[in-house]
Amino acid sequence: MTLRLYDTRAQLLRDFVPLDPENITMYVCGPTVQSGPHIGHVRAALSFDLLRRWLEHRYGRVTFVRNVTDIDDKVLANATDAEPWWALAYRMEREFTAAYAGIGILPPTYEPRATASVPQMQELIALLIERGHAYPAPDGSGDVYFDVRSWSDYGSLTHQSLDAMEAAEDADPRGKRNPQDFALWKGTKPDEPADATWASPWGAGRPGWHIECSAMSKRYLGAEFDIHGGGLDLRFPHHENELAQSTAAGDGFARYWVHNGLVTVDGQKMSKSLGNFTLAADVLAAHDALVVRYALAAAHYRSSLDLGESSWTEAEAALSRIESFLQRAFRAVEGGWGEFASQSLPPAFTAAMDDDLGVPQALAVVHETVRAGNSALDAGDTDAARDSARAVLAMTSVLGLTPTPSTKGGASTSALDALVQTMITQRAQARADKDWAAADRIRDAIAAAGITLEDTPAGTHWSIDG
C-alpha cells in the first residue's frame, strides 16, 4: 500500500511521492521561545515525531529540521533587565527540549535558531525586492514589506480571497502599500535593545517572523523539499506567507503541507494568550512519561484533542494491558529475550499507518494482538503467544510506546509489589497447610484490589486488571 498524507493545500489525501526516496526531507515550525511549553506544544511535536518515525520505517533516512524562533516581538516583550532576550530565549529553548525528550520525541537532524541565519534572510529579501515582490517602506523606518498583490497565487494555501483577508498586524502600517502586506524586515525601534538589531541594506533592524522559516528551510533542505509541518493555527498567516515569499523568489518550496490538530480546553484552542494552557512540566510531573505520550498519540493527528483526567487514566490502563501481556509472554516462553527478536509488522497496522498516519487504528491493532496473545497463553499455545508478543513489540517500537516497568509508577510499584508478594506467600502457605478458606480469602482480597493472580509452574505472578 502507498503511504497517503492529507495535504492541506490540495485539501485531499495524496499519495506520498518523495523527491528522493533515499532521503525524505521535512521542515516543521518549532517554538517561539518567549515562555515555556504547554501540553499543546508537546502534542504538535509528537505528531511529527510519529510521522518521522513512520517515514524512517518506510524509507530509512529522514532529514528532519525543526527551527527555534529566538528573535521575535514576544521574546523581546518578555525579556527583563535581569534576563536579556537572548538569555530568556535560551532558557526557554532548554525547557522545550526537556519536554520533548521527556516523552521520547526524537531530536531533529538540525535545529537551527533564527538568529544564526540572518544573512540568508537578507539574501532572500533582496531577491524579492529585485523580483518586484517586496519593497522598502518609503518612510525611512527601515521596514521592508512583501507586496501581496504582486503575487497572484497569494492565498492558495488557505484558499482565501485577498480582499477578504484581514490586515497584517506584524508592523506599523504607515509604510505599507496594502494593508495585507507583511513585514520581511523590521527597522530598529528606540525602545528595543541594541543587541536585537542587525545591519542591512535597508537600515538596522531584525527579520520578520515569516521570512525566518523560508530562509532556514532553504538553507538546510534546499529550494524544494518534501513536507512542511506545523499546527493548524499556523496555516494563516505564517504558512501562507512562507509559501508566497518562497515561491515568489523562485523556489519550489514544500511539496506537501501537513498540519496537526490543536489541544483544546472546553472547545477553545489551548494558548498562552487565552491563559487556558497546562504547562508540559506540570503534566509530566503528575503522570508517567509513557502515559502522556500514549494519551497525546491516541487521537488522530489532524483532530482536536480535548484533554481531561480521564485521558491519562485511559492511557495508563491501555499501557498496563500491553505490559501485562508482554510480561506473561516472557514468563511463558523459554529462551528469554532472544525469542522476541524483531518481527514484521501486521498488515493491518501498516495499512493504518499508511492511511494518513492512522495511529488510533494502529493502536487498535496492537490491542487486538494483545487479546489474541492472552487467549493463546490461556490455551497453552506458547508459539502463538510468542508471535503475538513479537508483533506487539514491533508495533510499539515504531510508535515509541514500548512499555517499561516504570509505566506502573516506579517506587510506588515496588512498594505494591512487596505487599502483593507477601500476600502471595501467605496464600501459598495456607494452601500448603490445606487451609483452603484462608487461601480463598487472601485471593479474594487481592482480586478486590483490582489485581489478578496467575499461577504458573514457575510461580504465581500478579498484574493490575485493565
Buried (B, 14 or more C-beta within 10 A) or exposed (E): EEBBBBBBBEEEEBEBEBBEEEBBBBBBBBBBBBBBBBBBBBBBBBBBBBBBBBBBBBBEEBBBBBBBBBBBBBBBEBBEEEEBBBEBBBEBBEBBBBBBEBBBBBEBBBBBBBBEBBEBBBBBBBBBBEEEBBBBBEEEBBBBBBBBEBBEEBBBBBEBEEEEBEEBEBBBBEBBBBEBBBBBBBBBBEEBEEEBBBEBEBBEBBBBBBBBBBBBBBBBBBEBBBBBBBBBBBBBBBBBBBBBBBBBBEBEBBBBBBBBBBBBBEEEBBBBEEEBBBBBBEBBEEBBBBBBBBBBBBBBBBEBBBBEEEBBEBBBBBBBBBBBBBBBBBBBBEEEEEBBEEBEBBEBBBBBBBBBBBBBBBBBBBBBBBEBBBEBBEEEBBEBBBBBBBBBBBBBBBBBBBBEEEBBBEEEBEEBEEEBEEBBEBBBEBBEEEBEEBBEBBBEEBEEBEBEBBEEEEEBBBBBEB
